[in-house]
Amino acid sequence: SQQGEEDPQALSIQEGENATMNCSYKTSINNLQWYRQNSGRGLVHLILIRSNEREKHSGRLRVTLDTSKKSSSLLITASRAADTASYFCATEGAGSYQLTFGKGTKLSVIP
Amino acid sequence: NAGVTQTPKFRVLKTGQSMTLLCAQDMNHEYMYWYRQDPGMGLRLIHYSVGEGTTAKGEVPDGYNVSRLKKQNFLLGLESAAPSQTSVYFCASSPAGSGASLFGPGTRLTVL
């Protein structure tokens, strides 16, 4: 069964707006990762946040992690048309070698 | 570095045929993974390997076998393909310990 669940399933915004995606998970984790997938392509790693971290930034990306609520959010600021893609959260379970993926959020950025 | 490569990119099989998907990485990563992705779904782990000569089952291992004879290669085999195995297959690798996975471009498999 899938550990992470993203919300919303789909999001459509205008270029320049911010996009926020949420991820909830069920069990204890070592870390949580966000990936992007352009249509028909492989996944690209965006950012990793460890269980003892609360917030992390990378360029226009900001990720938060709340382990008490078992949830994370990904914020993309000043979105661009090129940000159009599906975004997946993935959790590495405590003591596990495996990543468990959610079903993703499909983001459309309208020029 | 080429990163993670997958062979073939596309394949059409008939029910009952067998095939092997090849994944190769030149990053000297210890861990390698095979996932499948179905429409509207995230990735589900089929099998994984934490080192040369070792393999383990993931979430959906039935109908698949794997081998990791060399550190840089991870093979996924379908002994008797079924239509339910129609999917896009992704290979990934990562360094030992917690870290980001590097994904291949995928193999689109159709079983008729």
Interface residues (C-beta under 8 A of the other chain):
Chain A: S1 Q2 G4 N30 N31 Q33 Y35 G40 R41 G42 L43 V44 H45 L48 R50 F88 A90 E92 Y97 Q98 L99 T100 F101 G102 K103 G104
Chain B: V4 Y31 Y33 Y35 G40 M41 G42 L43 R44 L45 Y48 V50 A56 G58 E59 F90 A92 S98 G99 A100 S101 L102 F103 G104 P105 G106
